[in-house]
Amino acid sequence: MISPPSRAAIRSALSLIAMSVLACAPATVAEPPIVPSDRGETTVYLVRHAEKATDDPADPDLSERGYVRADSLATQLREAGINVIITTQLRRTILTAAPLARRRHITPEIIPVGSSTQAHIDSVVAAVRRHRGATILVVGHSNTIGPIAERLGGERIGSLCDNEYSNLIILNMPRSKPTRMLLETYGPPDPPSDGSCRPLRSR
């Protein structure tokens, strides 16, 4: 769930972004070009950030399990041809994307979370549409990736449960045909639901 970030959290995130850019994009290695597919098809992979630690309620790091999940995302998508990565300014989304960003030599596009969740969703959708023909990873939050998928032509899935981190939503968006949505998983399995929320894969 997103809550508006504090100024300290924003400063911390910007510092992390600067360090990530230096680590992920050495001068001798160029980022992969964004080349539209021959069919004009945009492919979008959407994930929630990995499991978070309890070090900072406003802008937490990833937990040990979260770092394992981030590495598994990079492994699973290593051959997917990702050439655009979109995250928020919050550490848990940046760190979830970091292993794949390093592997692909991509500097993530940061779309900040502000006071309006809907405005953030609108901005992410607009960014995806600007990158027509690209293969894009979007790392979001439990209450944003479902609405983003729906706005891009996917099925209505709503928010994720608090314990859900393993969902990998894939949208294939041909230029002149309806969006096709697939649901896969990655990384360690989620713990069993406590019954208070129905997991996405059982809806």
PAZADREN-386392 format. One record per residue (C-alpha): residue number from 1; residue in three letters; chain; x, y, z. Coordinates in steps of 0.1 Angstrom, whole numbers. Layout:
<node nr="NUM" rest="ALA" kette="A" c1="X" c2="Y" c3="Z"/>
...
! end
This chain:
<node nr="1" rest="MET" kette="A" c1="0" c2="0" c3="0"/>
<node nr="2" rest="ILE" kette="A" c1="13" c2="35" c3="-9"/>
<node nr="3" rest="SER" kette="A" c1="14" c2="63" c3="16"/>
<node nr="4" rest="PRO" kette="A" c1="28" c2="98" c3="7"/>
<node nr="5" rest="PRO" kette="A" c1="66" c2="99" c3="13"/>
<node nr="6" rest="SER" kette="A" c1="83" c2="123" c3="37"/>
<node nr="7" rest="ARG" kette="A" c1="109" c2="147" c3="26"/>
<node nr="8" rest="ALA" kette="A" c1="136" c2="126" c3="43"/>
<node nr="9" rest="ALA" kette="A" c1="124" c2="95" c3="24"/>
<node nr="10" rest="ILE" kette="A" c1="126" c2="114" c3="-9"/>
<node nr="11" rest="ARG" kette="A" c1="161" c2="126" c3="-2"/>
<node nr="12" rest="SER" kette="A" c1="171" c2="91" c3="8"/>
<node nr="13" rest="ALA" kette="A" c1="156" c2="77" c3="-24"/>
<node nr="14" rest="LEU" kette="A" c1="173" c2="103" c3="-46"/>
<node nr="15" rest="SER" kette="A" c1="207" c2="94" c3="-30"/>
<node nr="16" rest="LEU" kette="A" c1="200" c2="58" c3="-37"/>
<node nr="17" rest="ILE" kette="A" c1="190" c2="65" c3="-73"/>
<node nr="18" rest="ALA" kette="A" c1="222" c2="84" c3="-78"/>
<node nr="19" rest="MET" kette="A" c1="243" c2="56" c3="-65"/>
<node nr="20" rest="SER" kette="A" c1="224" c2="31" c3="-85"/>
<node nr="21" rest="VAL" kette="A" c1="230" c2="50" c3="-117"/>
<node nr="22" rest="LEU" kette="A" c1="267" c2="50" c3="-111"/>
<node nr="23" rest="ALA" kette="A" c1="266" c2="12" c3="-103"/>
<node nr="24" rest="CYS" kette="A" c1="242" c2="2" c3="-131"/>
<node nr="25" rest="ALA" kette="A" c1="254" c2="23" c3="-160"/>
<node nr="26" rest="PRO" kette="A" c1="292" c2="24" c3="-163"/>
<node nr="27" rest="ALA" kette="A" c1="305" c2="47" c3="-190"/>
<node nr="28" rest="THR" kette="A" c1="318" c2="18" c3="-211"/>
<node nr="29" rest="VAL" kette="A" c1="284" c2="1" c3="-214"/>
<node nr="30" rest="ALA" kette="A" c1="254" c2="17" c3="-232"/>
<node nr="31" rest="GLU" kette="A" c1="218" c2="11" c3="-222"/>
<node nr="32" rest="PRO" kette="A" c1="199" c2="-12" c3="-246"/>
<node nr="33" rest="PRO" kette="A" c1="182" c2="8" c3="-273"/>
<node nr="34" rest="ILE" kette="A" c1="145" c2="10" c3="-272"/>
<node nr="35" rest="VAL" kette="A" c1="137" c2="-6" c3="-305"/>
<node nr="36" rest="PRO" kette="A" c1="100" c2="-11" c3="-313"/>
<node nr="37" rest="SER" kette="A" c1="91" c2="-47" c3="-321"/>
<node nr="38" rest="ASP" kette="A" c1="84" c2="-56" c3="-357"/>
<node nr="39" rest="ARG" kette="A" c1="48" c2="-61" c3="-349"/>
<node nr="40" rest="GLY" kette="A" c1="44" c2="-29" c3="-329"/>
<node nr="41" rest="GLU" kette="A" c1="36" c2="-49" c3="-298"/>
<node nr="42" rest="THR" kette="A" c1="43" c2="-36" c3="-264"/>
<node nr="43" rest="THR" kette="A" c1="50" c2="-61" c3="-236"/>
<node nr="44" rest="VAL" kette="A" c1="46" c2="-51" c3="-200"/>
<node nr="45" rest="TYR" kette="A" c1="57" c2="-71" c3="-169"/>
<node nr="46" rest="LEU" kette="A" c1="41" c2="-59" c3="-137"/>
<node nr="47" rest="VAL" kette="A" c1="52" c2="-69" c3="-102"/>
<node nr="48" rest="ARG" kette="A" c1="47" c2="-56" c3="-67"/>
<node nr="49" rest="HIS" kette="A" c1="79" c2="-47" c3="-49"/>
<node nr="50" rest="ALA" kette="A" c1="95" c2="-76" c3="-30"/>
<node nr="51" rest="GLU" kette="A" c1="91" c2="-82" c3="7"/>
<node nr="52" rest="LYS" kette="A" c1="101" c2="-52" c3="28"/>
<node nr="53" rest="ALA" kette="A" c1="121" c2="-49" c3="60"/>
<node nr="54" rest="THR" kette="A" c1="110" c2="-32" c3="92"/>
<node nr="55" rest="ASP" kette="A" c1="140" c2="-7" c3="94"/>
<node nr="56" rest="ASP" kette="A" c1="121" c2="24" c3="83"/>
<node nr="57" rest="PRO" kette="A" c1="83" c2="26" c3="83"/>
<node nr="58" rest="ALA" kette="A" c1="83" c2="55" c3="58"/>
<node nr="59" rest="ASP" kette="A" c1="107" c2="40" c3="32"/>
<node nr="60" rest="PRO" kette="A" c1="119" c2="5" c3="42"/>
<node nr="61" rest="ASP" kette="A" c1="147" c2="-15" c3="27"/>
<node nr="62" rest="LEU" kette="A" c1="140" c2="-50" c3="14"/>
<node nr="63" rest="SER" kette="A" c1="141" c2="-79" c3="38"/>
<node nr="64" rest="GLU" kette="A" c1="164" c2="-109" c3="33"/>
<node nr="65" rest="ARG" kette="A" c1="136" c2="-127" c3="15"/>
<node nr="66" rest="GLY" kette="A" c1="129" c2="-96" c3="-5"/>
<node nr="67" rest="TYR" kette="A" c1="165" c2="-96" c3="-19"/>
<node nr="68" rest="VAL" kette="A" c1="162" c2="-132" c3="-28"/>
<node nr="69" rest="ARG" kette="A" c1="130" c2="-124" c3="-47"/>
<node nr="70" rest="ALA" kette="A" c1="146" c2="-94" c3="-65"/>
<node nr="71" rest="ASP" kette="A" c1="174" c2="-117" c3="-77"/>
<node nr="72" rest="SER" kette="A" c1="149" c2="-143" c3="-89"/>
<node nr="73" rest="LEU" kette="A" c1="131" c2="-116" c3="-109"/>
<node nr="74" rest="ALA" kette="A" c1="163" c2="-108" c3="-127"/>
<node nr="75" rest="THR" kette="A" c1="169" c2="-145" c3="-134"/>
<node nr="76" rest="GLN" kette="A" c1="134" c2="-151" c3="-146"/>
<node nr="77" rest="LEU" kette="A" c1="134" c2="-121" c3="-169"/>
<node nr="78" rest="ARG" kette="A" c1="170" c2="-123" c3="-181"/>
<node nr="79" rest="GLU" kette="A" c1="159" c2="-134" c3="-216"/>
<node nr="80" rest="ALA" kette="A" c1="127" c2="-113" c3="-218"/>
<node nr="81" rest="GLY" kette="A" c1="144" c2="-84" c3="-236"/>
<node nr="82" rest="ILE" kette="A" c1="135" c2="-58" c3="-210"/>
<node nr="83" rest="ASN" kette="A" c1="146" c2="-23" c3="-223"/>
<node nr="84" rest="VAL" kette="A" c1="126" c2="0" c3="-200"/>
<node nr="85" rest="ILE" kette="A" c1="122" c2="-2" c3="-162"/>
<node nr="86" rest="ILE" kette="A" c1="97" c2="19" c3="-143"/>
<node nr="87" rest="THR" kette="A" c1="97" c2="22" c3="-105"/>
<node nr="88" rest="THR" kette="A" c1="85" c2="47" c3="-79"/>
<node nr="89" rest="GLN" kette="A" c1="110" c2="67" c3="-58"/>
<node nr="90" rest="LEU" kette="A" c1="107" c2="44" c3="-29"/>
<node nr="91" rest="ARG" kette="A" c1="135" c2="21" c3="-20"/>
<node nr="92" rest="ARG" kette="A" c1="115" c2="-11" c3="-20"/>
<node nr="93" rest="THR" kette="A" c1="106" c2="-7" c3="-57"/>
<node nr="94" rest="ILE" kette="A" c1="141" c2="5" c3="-68"/>
<node nr="95" rest="LEU" kette="A" c1="158" c2="-24" c3="-50"/>
<node nr="96" rest="THR" kette="A" c1="134" c2="-49" c3="-64"/>
<node nr="97" rest="ALA" kette="A" c1="143" c2="-38" c3="-99"/>
<node nr="98" rest="ALA" kette="A" c1="180" c2="-33" c3="-92"/>
<node nr="99" rest="PRO" kette="A" c1="194" c2="-68" c3="-101"/>
<node nr="100" rest="LEU" kette="A" c1="177" c2="-67" c3="-135"/>
<node nr="101" rest="ALA" kette="A" c1="186" c2="-31" c3="-141"/>
<node nr="102" rest="ARG" kette="A" c1="223" c2="-39" c3="-135"/>
<node nr="103" rest="ARG" kette="A" c1="222" c2="-70" c3="-157"/>
<node nr="104" rest="ARG" kette="A" c1="205" c2="-51" c3="-185"/>
<node nr="105" rest="HIS" kette="A" c1="224" c2="-18" c3="-180"/>
<node nr="106" rest="ILE" kette="A" c1="192" c2="2" c3="-176"/>
<node nr="107" rest="THR" kette="A" c1="187" c2="33" c3="-156"/>
<node nr="108" rest="PRO" kette="A" c1="151" c2="30" c3="-142"/>
<node nr="109" rest="GLU" kette="A" c1="126" c2="57" c3="-150"/>
<node nr="110" rest="ILE" kette="A" c1="113" c2="70" c3="-117"/>
<node nr="111" rest="ILE" kette="A" c1="77" c2="80" c3="-115"/>
<node nr="112" rest="PRO" kette="A" c1="72" c2="94" c3="-80"/>
<node nr="113" rest="VAL" kette="A" c1="44" c2="85" c3="-56"/>
<node nr="114" rest="GLY" kette="A" c1="27" c2="117" c3="-45"/>
<node nr="115" rest="SER" kette="A" c1="-5" c2="124" c3="-25"/>
<node nr="116" rest="SER" kette="A" c1="-27" c2="110" c3="-52"/>
<node nr="117" rest="THR" kette="A" c1="-25" c2="73" c3="-60"/>
<node nr="118" rest="GLN" kette="A" c1="-47" c2="78" c3="-90"/>
<node nr="119" rest="ALA" kette="A" c1="-24" c2="105" c3="-104"/>
<node nr="120" rest="HIS" kette="A" c1="5" c2="81" c3="-100"/>
<node nr="121" rest="ILE" kette="A" c1="-13" c2="53" c3="-118"/>
<node nr="122" rest="ASP" kette="A" c1="-22" c2="78" c3="-146"/>
<node nr="123" rest="SER" kette="A" c1="15" c2="88" c3="-149"/>
<node nr="124" rest="VAL" kette="A" c1="27" c2="52" c3="-151"/>
<node nr="125" rest="VAL" kette="A" c1="1" c2="43" c3="-178"/>
<node nr="126" rest="ALA" kette="A" c1="11" c2="74" c3="-198"/>
<node nr="127" rest="ALA" kette="A" c1="48" c2="64" c3="-195"/>
<node nr="128" rest="VAL" kette="A" c1="41" c2="29" c3="-208"/>
<node nr="129" rest="ARG" kette="A" c1="22" c2="43" c3="-237"/>
<node nr="130" rest="ARG" kette="A" c1="51" c2="66" c3="-246"/>
<node nr="131" rest="HIS" kette="A" c1="73" c2="35" c3="-250"/>
<node nr="132" rest="ARG" kette="A" c1="52" c2="19" c3="-276"/>
<node nr="133" rest="GLY" kette="A" c1="68" c2="-13" c3="-289"/>
<node nr="134" rest="ALA" kette="A" c1="91" c2="-16" c3="-259"/>
<node nr="135" rest="THR" kette="A" c1="94" c2="-45" c3="-234"/>
<node nr="136" rest="ILE" kette="A" c1="88" c2="-29" c3="-200"/>
<node nr="137" rest="LEU" kette="A" c1="91" c2="-39" c3="-163"/>
<node nr="138" rest="VAL" kette="A" c1="69" c2="-19" c3="-139"/>
<node nr="139" rest="VAL" kette="A" c1="76" c2="-24" c3="-102"/>
<node nr="140" rest="GLY" kette="A" c1="47" c2="-10" c3="-81"/>
<node nr="141" rest="HIS" kette="A" c1="27" c2="-15" c3="-50"/>
<node nr="142" rest="SER" kette="A" c1="-1" c2="-38" c3="-38"/>
<node nr="143" rest="ASN" kette="A" c1="-27" c2="-11" c3="-47"/>
<node nr="144" rest="THR" kette="A" c1="-13" c2="1" c3="-80"/>
<node nr="145" rest="ILE" kette="A" c1="-2" c2="-28" c3="-102"/>
<node nr="146" rest="GLY" kette="A" c1="-38" c2="-41" c3="-106"/>
<node nr="147" rest="PRO" kette="A" c1="-53" c2="-7" c3="-116"/>
<node nr="148" rest="ILE" kette="A" c1="-23" c2="-1" c3="-140"/>
<node nr="149" rest="ALA" kette="A" c1="-29" c2="-35" c3="-156"/>
<node nr="150" rest="GLU" kette="A" c1="-66" c2="-27" c3="-160"/>
<node nr="151" rest="ARG" kette="A" c1="-60" c2="7" c3="-175"/>
<node nr="152" rest="LEU" kette="A" c1="-37" c2="-9" c3="-201"/>
<node nr="153" rest="GLY" kette="A" c1="-64" c2="-33" c3="-212"/>
<node nr="154" rest="GLY" kette="A" c1="-60" c2="-61" c3="-188"/>
<node nr="155" rest="GLU" kette="A" c1="-85" c2="-78" c3="-166"/>
<node nr="156" rest="ARG" kette="A" c1="-99" c2="-61" c3="-134"/>
<node nr="157" rest="ILE" kette="A" c1="-80" c2="-76" c3="-105"/>
<node nr="158" rest="GLY" kette="A" c1="-81" c2="-48" c3="-79"/>
<node nr="159" rest="SER" kette="A" c1="-55" c2="-47" c3="-51"/>
<node nr="160" rest="LEU" kette="A" c1="-33" c2="-75" c3="-40"/>
<node nr="161" rest="CYS" kette="A" c1="-34" c2="-91" c3="-5"/>
<node nr="162" rest="ASP" kette="A" c1="-8" c2="-80" c3="20"/>
<node nr="163" rest="ASN" kette="A" c1="10" c2="-113" c3="18"/>
<node nr="164" rest="GLU" kette="A" c1="12" c2="-115" c3="-20"/>
<node nr="165" rest="TYR" kette="A" c1="46" c2="-108" c3="-36"/>
<node nr="166" rest="SER" kette="A" c1="50" c2="-136" c3="-62"/>
<node nr="167" rest="ASN" kette="A" c1="26" c2="-125" c3="-89"/>
<node nr="168" rest="LEU" kette="A" c1="40" c2="-117" c3="-123"/>
<node nr="169" rest="ILE" kette="A" c1="14" c2="-100" c3="-145"/>
<node nr="170" rest="ILE" kette="A" c1="22" c2="-100" c3="-182"/>
<node nr="171" rest="LEU" kette="A" c1="4" c2="-78" c3="-207"/>
<node nr="172" rest="ASN" kette="A" c1="9" c2="-83" c3="-245"/>
<node nr="173" rest="MET" kette="A" c1="-4" c2="-51" c3="-262"/>
<node nr="174" rest="PRO" kette="A" c1="-6" c2="-54" c3="-300"/>
<node nr="175" rest="ARG" kette="A" c1="-11" c2="-21" c3="-318"/>
<node nr="176" rest="SER" kette="A" c1="-45" c2="-29" c3="-332"/>
<node nr="177" rest="LYS" kette="A" c1="-58" c2="-58" c3="-311"/>
<node nr="178" rest="PRO" kette="A" c1="-71" c2="-63" c3="-275"/>
<node nr="179" rest="THR" kette="A" c1="-45" c2="-66" c3="-248"/>
<node nr="180" rest="ARG" kette="A" c1="-38" c2="-102" c3="-237"/>
<node nr="181" rest="MET" kette="A" c1="-31" c2="-107" c3="-200"/>
<node nr="182" rest="LEU" kette="A" c1="-12" c2="-137" c3="-185"/>
<node nr="183" rest="LEU" kette="A" c1="-6" c2="-144" c3="-148"/>
<node nr="184" rest="GLU" kette="A" c1="25" c2="-162" c3="-137"/>
<node nr="185" rest="THR" kette="A" c1="46" c2="-163" c3="-105"/>
<node nr="186" rest="TYR" kette="A" c1="83" c2="-158" c3="-97"/>
<node nr="187" rest="GLY" kette="A" c1="106" c2="-163" c3="-67"/>
<node nr="188" rest="PRO" kette="A" c1="96" c2="-180" c3="-34"/>
<node nr="189" rest="PRO" kette="A" c1="60" c2="-189" c3="-30"/>
<node nr="190" rest="ASP" kette="A" c1="38" c2="-166" c3="-9"/>
<node nr="191" rest="PRO" kette="A" c1="28" c2="-178" c3="26"/>
<node nr="192" rest="PRO" kette="A" c1="-8" c2="-193" c3="29"/>
<node nr="193" rest="SER" kette="A" c1="-35" c2="-167" c3="31"/>
<node nr="194" rest="ASP" kette="A" c1="-50" c2="-161" c3="66"/>
<node nr="195" rest="GLY" kette="A" c1="-85" c2="-159" c3="50"/>
<node nr="196" rest="SER" kette="A" c1="-89" c2="-122" c3="53"/>
<node nr="197" rest="CYS" kette="A" c1="-81" c2="-116" c3="16"/>
<node nr="198" rest="ARG" kette="A" c1="-85" c2="-137" c3="-14"/>
<node nr="199" rest="PRO" kette="A" c1="-52" c2="-142" c3="-33"/>
<node nr="200" rest="LEU" kette="A" c1="-51" c2="-131" c3="-70"/>
<node nr="201" rest="ARG" kette="A" c1="-46" c2="-166" c3="-84"/>
<node nr="202" rest="SER" kette="A" c1="-77" c2="-179" c3="-67"/>
<node nr="203" rest="ARG" kette="A" c1="-101" c2="-151" c3="-79"/>
! end
